[in-house]
Amino acid sequence: MADLRLPQLPDRNPVKLSIAIMPDLHQALNDYAALYARTYGRDEPVTELIPAMLAAFLESDRSFARNRTKL
């Protein structure tokens, strides 16, 4: 087998989740999307922002990162 510098790419098939949220969280997400559009001059649907928001949250949680390897 060849010794490539690039490792095998991870699975990139999206997984669809369906959730129910409270009205106040829904409003907050819509407000965030509006602020995002004003900040970057580009409208993005909430459904496109949520995965990035969740990833940023998980990446910033040091306790989660420390303990994730123990799972």
TORBADREN-581181 format. One record per atom (N, C-alpha, C, O, CB): residue in one letter; x, y, z; chain. Coordinates in Angstrom, 1 decimal. Atoms other than C-alpha are relative to their C-alpha. Glycine has a CB too. Example, Ala and Ser with C-alpha at 12.3 -4.5 7.8 and 13.67 -1.06 7.14 Angstrom:
// residues 2
<r "A"; <0.9; -1.2; 0.0>; "A">
<r "A"; <12.3; -4.5; 7.8>; "A">
<r "A"; <0.9; 1.2; 0.0>; "A">
<r "A"; <1.9; 1.2; 0.7>; "A">
<r "A"; <-1.0; 0.0; 1.2>; "A">
<r "S"; <-0.9; -1.1; 0.0>; "A">
<r "S"; <13.7; -1.1; 7.1>; "A">
<r "S"; <-0.8; 1.1; 0.8>; "A">
<r "S"; <-0.3; 2.2; 0.9>; "A">
<r "S"; <0.4; 0.5; -1.4>; "A">
END
This chain:
// residues 71
<r "M"; <0.8; -1.2; 0.0>; "A">
<r "M"; <0.0; 0.0; 0.0>; "A">
<r "M"; <0.9; 1.2; 0.0>; "A">
<r "M"; <1.9; 1.3; 0.6>; "A">
<r "M"; <-1.0; 0.0; 1.2>; "A">
<r "A"; <-0.7; -1.2; 0.1>; "A">
<r "A"; <1.2; 3.5; -0.8>; "A">
<r "A"; <0.0; 0.8; 1.3>; "A">
<r "A"; <-1.0; 0.7; 2.1>; "A">
<r "A"; <-0.6; 0.9; -1.1>; "A">
<r "D"; <0.0; -0.8; -1.2>; "A">
<r "D"; <2.3; 5.8; 2.0>; "A">
<r "D"; <-0.3; 1.4; -0.3>; "A">
<r "D"; <0.6; 2.3; -0.6>; "A">
<r "D"; <1.5; -0.1; 0.7>; "A">
<r "L"; <0.5; -1.4; 0.4>; "A">
<r "L"; <0.2; 8.9; 1.3>; "A">
<r "L"; <0.0; 0.9; 1.2>; "A">
<r "L"; <-0.2; 0.5; 2.3>; "A">
<r "L"; <-1.4; -0.1; -0.6>; "A">
<r "R"; <0.0; -1.0; -1.1>; "A">
<r "R"; <0.5; 12.1; 3.3>; "A">
<r "R"; <-1.5; 0.3; 0.4>; "A">
<r "R"; <-1.7; 0.6; 1.6>; "A">
<r "R"; <0.6; 1.3; -0.5>; "A">
<r "L"; <1.4; -0.3; -0.3>; "A">
<r "L"; <-3.3; 12.6; 3.0>; "A">
<r "L"; <-0.7; -1.3; 0.6>; "A">
<r "L"; <-0.7; -2.3; -0.1>; "A">
<r "L"; <-0.7; 0.5; -1.3>; "A">
<r "P"; <0.7; 1.2; -0.5>; "A">
<r "P"; <-5.2; 10.2; 5.3>; "A">
<r "P"; <-1.3; -0.2; -0.7>; "A">
<r "P"; <-1.8; 0.6; -1.5>; "A">
<r "P"; <-0.2; 0.1; 1.5>; "A">
<r "Q"; <1.3; 0.3; 0.6>; "A">
<r "Q"; <-8.4; 8.5; 4.2>; "A">
<r "Q"; <-1.0; 1.0; 0.5>; "A">
<r "Q"; <-1.1; 1.3; 1.7>; "A">
<r "Q"; <-0.4; -1.4; 0.3>; "A">
<r "L"; <1.0; -1.0; -0.3>; "A">
<r "L"; <-11.2; 11.0; 4.1>; "A">
<r "L"; <-1.1; -0.6; 0.9>; "A">
<r "L"; <-1.5; -1.8; 0.7>; "A">
<r "L"; <-0.6; 0.7; -1.2>; "A">
<r "P"; <1.1; 0.5; -0.8>; "A">
<r "P"; <-13.9; 10.6; 6.8>; "A">
<r "P"; <-1.3; -0.1; -0.8>; "A">
<r "P"; <-1.5; 0.5; -1.8>; "A">
<r "P"; <-0.2; 0.8; 1.3>; "A">
<r "D"; <1.3; 0.1; 0.6>; "A">
<r "D"; <-17.5; 9.7; 6.0>; "A">
<r "D"; <-0.6; 1.4; -0.1>; "A">
<r "D"; <-0.7; 2.1; 1.0>; "A">
<r "D"; <-0.9; -1.0; 0.8>; "A">
<r "R"; <0.6; -1.3; 0.2>; "A">
<r "R"; <-19.1; 12.8; 4.6>; "A">
<r "R"; <-1.5; 0.0; -0.4>; "A">
<r "R"; <-2.0; 1.0; -0.9>; "A">
<r "R"; <0.8; 0.8; -1.0>; "A">
<r "N"; <1.4; 0.1; 0.3>; "A">
<r "N"; <-22.6; 11.6; 4.1>; "A">
<r "N"; <-0.8; 0.6; 1.1>; "A">
<r "N"; <-0.7; 0.2; 2.2>; "A">
<r "N"; <-0.5; -1.5; -0.2>; "A">
<r "P"; <0.8; -0.6; -1.0>; "A">
<r "P"; <-25.0; 13.9; 5.9>; "A">
<r "P"; <-1.0; -0.9; 0.6>; "A">
<r "P"; <-1.5; -1.8; 0.0>; "A">
<r "P"; <-0.6; 1.3; -0.6>; "A">
<r "V"; <1.0; 0.7; -0.7>; "A">
<r "V"; <-27.3; 12.6; 8.5>; "A">
<r "V"; <-1.1; 1.0; 0.3>; "A">
<r "V"; <-0.9; 2.0; 0.9>; "A">
<r "V"; <0.6; -0.7; 1.4>; "A">
<r "K"; <1.1; -0.9; -0.2>; "A">
<r "K"; <-30.7; 14.1; 8.6>; "A">
<r "K"; <-0.6; -0.2; 1.4>; "A">
<r "K"; <-1.0; -1.3; 1.8>; "A">
<r "K"; <-1.1; -0.1; -1.1>; "A">
<r "L"; <0.7; 0.1; -1.3>; "A">
<r "L"; <-32.2; 14.9; 12.1>; "A">
<r "L"; <-1.2; 0.9; -0.1>; "A">
<r "L"; <-1.2; 1.9; -0.8>; "A">
<r "L"; <1.0; 0.4; 1.1>; "A">
<r "S"; <1.2; -0.8; -0.1>; "A">
<r "S"; <-35.6; 16.1; 12.9>; "A">
<r "S"; <-0.2; 0.3; 1.5>; "A">
<r "S"; <-0.3; -0.7; 2.3>; "A">
<r "S"; <-1.2; -0.7; -0.7>; "A">
<r "I"; <0.2; -0.3; -1.4>; "A">
<r "I"; <-36.2; 18.0; 16.1>; "A">
<r "I"; <-1.2; 1.0; 0.2>; "A">
<r "I"; <-1.6; 1.6; -0.8>; "A">
<r "I"; <1.3; 0.6; 0.6>; "A">
<r "A"; <1.0; -1.0; -0.3>; "A">
<r "A"; <-38.9; 20.0; 17.8>; "A">
<r "A"; <0.6; 1.0; 1.0>; "A">
<r "A"; <1.3; 0.6; 2.0>; "A">
<r "A"; <-1.3; -0.7; 0.6>; "A">
<r "I"; <-0.6; -1.0; -0.9>; "A">
<r "I"; <-37.9; 23.3; 19.5>; "A">
<r "I"; <-1.1; 0.9; 0.5>; "A">
<r "I"; <-2.2; 1.0; -0.1>; "A">
<r "I"; <1.1; 0.8; -0.8>; "A">
<r "M"; <0.9; -0.9; -0.6>; "A">
<r "M"; <-39.7; 25.8; 21.7>; "A">
<r "M"; <-0.1; 1.3; -0.9>; "A">
<r "M"; <0.9; 1.6; -1.6>; "A">
<r "M"; <0.4; 0.3; 1.4>; "A">
<r "P"; <0.2; -1.3; 0.7>; "A">
<r "P"; <-41.1; 29.0; 20.1>; "A">
<r "P"; <1.1; 1.0; 0.2>; "A">
<r "P"; <1.5; 1.7; -0.7>; "A">
<r "P"; <-1.3; 0.5; 0.2>; "A">
<r "D"; <-1.0; -1.0; -0.3>; "A">
<r "D"; <-38.6; 31.2; 21.9>; "A">
<r "D"; <1.4; -0.3; -0.6>; "A">
<r "D"; <2.1; 0.6; -1.0>; "A">
<r "D"; <0.2; 0.1; 1.5>; "A">
<r "L"; <-1.3; 0.4; 0.6>; "A">
<r "L"; <-35.6; 29.2; 20.6>; "A">
<r "L"; <-0.2; 0.2; -1.5>; "A">
<r "L"; <0.8; 0.6; -2.2>; "A">
<r "L"; <0.3; -1.5; 0.3>; "A">
<r "H"; <0.2; -0.2; 1.4>; "A">
<r "H"; <-37.1; 29.3; 17.1>; "A">
<r "H"; <0.1; 1.5; -0.4>; "A">
<r "H"; <0.8; 1.9; -1.4>; "A">
<r "H"; <-1.4; -0.4; -0.4>; "A">
<r "Q"; <-0.1; -1.4; 0.3>; "A">
<r "Q"; <-37.4; 33.1; 17.3>; "A">
<r "Q"; <1.5; 0.4; 0.2>; "A">
<r "Q"; <2.0; 1.2; -0.6>; "A">
<r "Q"; <-0.8; 0.8; 1.0>; "A">
<r "A"; <-1.4; -0.4; -0.1>; "A">
<r "A"; <-33.8; 33.4; 18.6>; "A">
<r "A"; <0.8; -0.5; -1.2>; "A">
<r "A"; <1.7; 0.3; -1.6>; "A">
<r "A"; <0.6; -0.7; 1.3>; "A">
<r "L"; <-0.8; 0.5; 1.2>; "A">
<r "L"; <-32.5; 31.3; 15.7>; "A">
<r "L"; <-0.3; 0.9; -1.2>; "A">
<r "L"; <0.6; 1.2; -2.0>; "A">
<r "L"; <-0.4; -1.4; -0.3>; "A">
<r "N"; <0.3; -0.9; 1.0>; "A">
<r "N"; <-34.4; 33.5; 13.3>; "A">
<r "N"; <0.6; 1.4; 0.2>; "A">
<r "N"; <1.1; 2.0; -0.8>; "A">
<r "N"; <-1.6; 0.2; -0.1>; "A">
<r "D"; <-0.7; -1.2; -0.3>; "A">
<r "D"; <-33.0; 36.6; 15.0>; "A">
<r "D"; <1.5; -0.1; -0.3>; "A">
<r "D"; <2.1; 0.8; -0.9>; "A">
<r "D"; <-0.2; 0.4; 1.5>; "A">
<r "Y"; <-1.4; 0.2; 0.3>; "A">
<r "Y"; <-29.5; 35.1; 14.7>; "A">
<r "Y"; <0.2; 0.0; -1.5>; "A">
<r "Y"; <1.2; 0.6; -2.0>; "A">
<r "Y"; <0.5; -1.3; 0.6>; "A">
<r "A"; <-0.2; 0.0; 1.5>; "A">
<r "A"; <-30.0; 34.5; 11.0>; "A">
<r "A"; <-0.1; 1.4; -0.6>; "A">
<r "A"; <0.6; 1.7; -1.5>; "A">
<r "A"; <-1.1; -0.9; -0.6>; "A">
<r "A"; <0.1; -1.4; 0.5>; "A">
<r "A"; <-31.1; 38.1; 10.5>; "A">
<r "A"; <1.3; 0.8; 0.3>; "A">
<r "A"; <1.7; 1.5; -0.5>; "A">
<r "A"; <-1.2; 0.7; 0.7>; "A">
<r "L"; <-1.3; -0.7; -0.4>; "A">
<r "L"; <-28.0; 39.4; 12.4>; "A">
<r "L"; <1.1; -0.5; -0.9>; "A">
<r "L"; <2.0; 0.2; -1.3>; "A">
<r "L"; <0.3; -0.2; 1.4>; "A">
<r "Y"; <-1.0; 0.6; 0.9>; "A">
<r "Y"; <-25.9; 37.0; 10.3>; "A">
<r "Y"; <0.0; 0.7; -1.4>; "A">
<r "Y"; <1.0; 1.0; -1.9>; "A">
<r "Y"; <-0.2; -1.6; -0.1>; "A">
<r "A"; <0.1; -0.6; 1.3>; "A">
<r "A"; <-27.3; 38.4; 7.1>; "A">
<r "A"; <0.4; 1.5; 0.0>; "A">
<r "A"; <1.1; 1.9; -1.0>; "A">
<r "A"; <-1.5; 0.0; -0.4>; "A">
<r "R"; <-0.5; -1.4; -0.1>; "A">
<r "R"; <-26.7; 42.0; 8.3>; "A">
<r "R"; <1.5; 0.1; 0.1>; "A">
<r "R"; <2.2; 1.0; -0.5>; "A">
<r "R"; <-0.6; 0.7; 1.1>; "A">
<r "T"; <-1.4; -0.1; -0.2>; "A">
<r "T"; <-23.2; 41.2; 9.3>; "A">
<r "T"; <0.8; -0.4; -1.2>; "A">
<r "T"; <1.8; 0.2; -1.6>; "A">
<r "T"; <0.4; -1.0; 1.2>; "A">
<r "Y"; <-0.7; 0.5; 1.2>; "A">
<r "Y"; <-22.1; 39.2; 6.2>; "A">
<r "Y"; <-0.6; 0.4; -1.3>; "A">
<r "Y"; <0.0; 0.0; -2.4>; "A">
<r "Y"; <0.1; -1.5; 0.2>; "A">
<r "G"; <0.6; -0.4; 1.3>; "A">
<r "G"; <-24.5; 40.6; 3.6>; "A">
<r "G"; <-0.5; -1.1; -0.8>; "A">
<r "G"; <-0.6; -1.0; -2.0>; "A">
<r "G"; <1.0; 0.8; -0.8>; "A">
<r "R"; <0.4; 1.2; 0.7>; "A">
<r "R"; <-25.7; 37.2; 2.8>; "A">
<r "R"; <-1.0; -0.8; 0.8>; "A">
<r "R"; <-0.7; -1.2; 2.0>; "A">
<r "R"; <1.2; -0.9; -0.4>; "A">
<r "D"; <1.1; 0.7; -0.7>; "A">
<r "D"; <-29.0; 35.5; 3.8>; "A">
<r "D"; <0.4; -1.5; 0.0>; "A">
<r "D"; <0.7; -2.1; -1.1>; "A">
<r "D"; <-1.3; 0.2; -0.6>; "A">
<r "E"; <-0.2; 1.5; -0.1>; "A">
<r "E"; <-28.5; 31.9; 5.0>; "A">
<r "E"; <-1.2; -0.5; 0.8>; "A">
<r "E"; <-1.6; 0.1; 1.9>; "A">
<r "E"; <1.3; -0.4; 0.7>; "A">
<r "P"; <1.2; 0.5; -0.7>; "A">
<r "P"; <-31.5; 29.8; 6.1>; "A">
<r "P"; <0.5; -0.6; 1.4>; "A">
<r "P"; <1.6; -1.0; 1.5>; "A">
<r "P"; <-0.7; -1.1; -0.8>; "A">
<r "V"; <-0.4; 0.5; -1.3>; "A">
<r "V"; <-31.5; 28.8; 9.8>; "A">
<r "V"; <0.5; -1.5; -0.1>; "A">
<r "V"; <1.4; -1.9; 0.6>; "A">
<r "V"; <-1.3; 0.1; 0.9>; "A">
<r "T"; <-0.4; 1.5; 0.1>; "A">
<r "T"; <-31.3; 25.1; 8.7>; "A">
<r "T"; <1.5; -0.1; -0.5>; "A">
<r "T"; <2.1; -1.2; -0.2>; "A">
<r "T"; <-0.9; -0.6; -1.0>; "A">
<r "E"; <-1.4; 0.1; 0.4>; "A">
<r "E"; <-27.9; 25.9; 7.2>; "A">
<r "E"; <1.0; 0.5; 1.1>; "A">
<r "E"; <2.1; 0.1; 1.2>; "A">
<r "E"; <0.3; 0.9; -1.3>; "A">
<r "L"; <-0.9; -0.5; -1.1>; "A">
<r "L"; <-26.6; 27.8; 10.2>; "A">
<r "L"; <0.1; -0.9; 1.2>; "A">
<r "L"; <1.1; -1.0; 1.9>; "A">
<r "L"; <-0.6; 1.4; 0.5>; "A">
<r "I"; <0.0; 0.8; -1.2>; "A">
<r "I"; <-27.6; 25.3; 12.9>; "A">
<r "I"; <1.2; -1.0; 0.0>; "A">
<r "I"; <1.8; -1.1; 1.0>; "A">
<r "I"; <-1.3; -0.8; 0.0>; "A">
<r "P"; <-1.1; 0.9; -0.1>; "A">
<r "P"; <-25.0; 22.6; 11.9>; "A">
<r "P"; <1.3; 0.7; 0.4>; "A">
<r "P"; <2.1; 0.2; 1.1>; "A">
<r "P"; <0.2; -0.7; -1.3>; "A">
<r "A"; <-1.2; -0.8; -0.3>; "A">
<r "A"; <-22.2; 25.3; 12.0>; "A">
<r "A"; <0.0; 0.4; 1.4>; "A">
<r "A"; <1.0; 0.5; 2.1>; "A">
<r "A"; <0.1; 1.2; -1.0>; "A">
<r "M"; <0.1; -0.5; -1.4>; "A">
<r "M"; <-23.5; 26.6; 15.3>; "A">
<r "M"; <0.3; -1.2; 1.0>; "A">
<r "M"; <1.0; -1.0; 2.0>; "A">
<r "M"; <-1.4; 0.6; 0.3>; "A">
<r "L"; <-0.2; 1.2; -0.9>; "A">
<r "L"; <-23.6; 23.1; 16.9>; "A">
<r "L"; <1.5; -0.4; -0.1>; "A">
<r "L"; <2.1; -0.7; 1.0>; "A">
<r "L"; <-0.8; -1.2; -0.5>; "A">
<r "A"; <-1.4; 0.4; 0.1>; "A">
<r "A"; <-20.1; 22.3; 15.6>; "A">
<r "A"; <0.9; 1.0; 0.7>; "A">
<r "A"; <1.8; 0.6; 1.5>; "A">
<r "A"; <0.5; 0.0; -1.5>; "A">
<r "A"; <-0.8; -1.0; -0.8>; "A">
<r "A"; <-18.7; 25.6; 17.0>; "A">
<r "A"; <-0.2; -0.2; 1.5>; "A">
<r "A"; <0.8; 0.0; 2.2>; "A">
<r "A"; <-0.4; 1.4; -0.5>; "A">
<r "F"; <0.3; 0.2; -1.4>; "A">
<r "F"; <-20.4; 24.9; 20.3>; "A">
<r "F"; <0.8; -1.2; 0.5>; "A">
<r "F"; <1.5; -1.1; 1.6>; "A">
<r "F"; <-1.4; -0.2; 0.3>; "A">
<r "L"; <-0.7; 1.2; -0.4>; "A">
<r "L"; <-18.9; 21.4; 20.5>; "A">
<r "L"; <1.5; 0.2; 0.0>; "A">
<r "L"; <2.2; -0.3; 0.9>; "A">
<r "L"; <-0.3; -1.2; -0.8>; "A">
<r "E"; <-1.5; -0.3; 0.0>; "A">
<r "E"; <-15.4; 22.6; 19.5>; "A">
<r "E"; <0.4; 0.9; 1.1>; "A">
<r "E"; <1.6; 0.8; 1.5>; "A">
<r "E"; <0.3; 0.7; -1.4>; "A">
<r "S"; <-0.4; -0.9; -1.1>; "A">
<r "S"; <-15.5; 25.3; 22.2>; "A">
<r "S"; <-0.1; -0.6; 1.4>; "A">
<r "S"; <0.3; 0.0; 2.4>; "A">
<r "S"; <-0.8; 1.3; -0.1>; "A">
<r "D"; <0.2; 0.6; -1.3>; "A">
<r "D"; <-16.5; 22.9; 25.0>; "A">
<r "D"; <1.2; -0.9; 0.4>; "A">
<r "D"; <1.3; -2.0; -0.1>; "A">
<r "D"; <-1.3; -0.8; -0.1>; "A">
<r "R"; <-1.2; 0.7; -0.4>; "A">
<r "R"; <-13.2; 21.9; 26.5>; "A">
<r "R"; <-0.2; -1.2; 0.8>; "A">
<r "R"; <0.5; -2.3; 0.6>; "A">
<r "R"; <1.0; 0.9; 0.8>; "A">
<r "S"; <0.3; 1.2; -0.8>; "A">
<r "S"; <-14.7; 19.5; 29.0>; "A">
<r "S"; <-0.5; -1.1; -0.9>; "A">
<r "S"; <-0.1; -2.3; -0.7>; "A">
<r "S"; <-1.1; 0.4; 1.1>; "A">
<r "F"; <0.4; 1.0; 0.9>; "A">
<r "F"; <-16.4; 17.7; 26.2>; "A">
<r "F"; <1.2; -0.6; -0.8>; "A">
<r "F"; <1.3; -1.8; -0.9>; "A">
<r "F"; <-1.1; 0.6; -1.0>; "A">
<r "A"; <-1.2; 0.4; 0.7>; "A">
<r "A"; <-13.2; 17.5; 24.2>; "A">
<r "A"; <0.9; -0.9; 0.8>; "A">
<r "A"; <1.4; -2.0; 0.4>; "A">
<r "A"; <0.8; 1.2; -0.5>; "A">
<r "R"; <-0.8; 0.8; -0.9>; "A">
<r "R"; <-11.3; 16.1; 27.2>; "A">
<r "R"; <-0.6; -1.3; 0.3>; "A">
<r "R"; <0.1; -2.3; 0.3>; "A">
<r "R"; <0.2; 0.8; 1.3>; "A">
<r "N"; <0.7; 1.2; -0.4>; "A">
<r "N"; <-13.9; 13.6; 28.1>; "A">
<r "N"; <-0.5; -0.9; -1.2>; "A">
<r "N"; <-0.9; -2.0; -1.0>; "A">
<r "N"; <-1.1; 0.3; 0.9>; "A">
<r "R"; <0.6; 0.8; 1.1>; "A">
<r "R"; <-15.0; 12.5; 24.6>; "A">
<r "R"; <0.8; -1.2; -0.3>; "A">
<r "R"; <0.3; -2.2; -0.7>; "A">
<r "R"; <0.0; 0.9; -1.3>; "A">
<r "T"; <-0.9; 1.1; 0.3>; "A">
<r "T"; <-12.0; 10.2; 24.2>; "A">
<r "T"; <-0.3; -1.2; 1.0>; "A">
<r "T"; <0.1; -2.3; 0.8>; "A">
<r "T"; <1.5; 0.4; 0.1>; "A">
<r "K"; <0.3; 1.0; -1.0>; "A">
<r "K"; <-13.2; 8.3; 27.3>; "A">
<r "K"; <-1.3; -0.7; -0.3>; "A">
<r "K"; <-1.6; -1.7; 0.4>; "A">
<r "K"; <-0.1; 0.6; 1.4>; "A">
<r "L"; <1.3; 0.7; 0.3>; "A">
<r "L"; <-16.5; 7.3; 25.7>; "A">
<r "L"; <0.2; -1.3; -0.7>; "A">
<r "L"; <-0.8; -1.9; -1.1>; "A">
<r "L"; <-0.9; 1.0; -0.9>; "A">
END
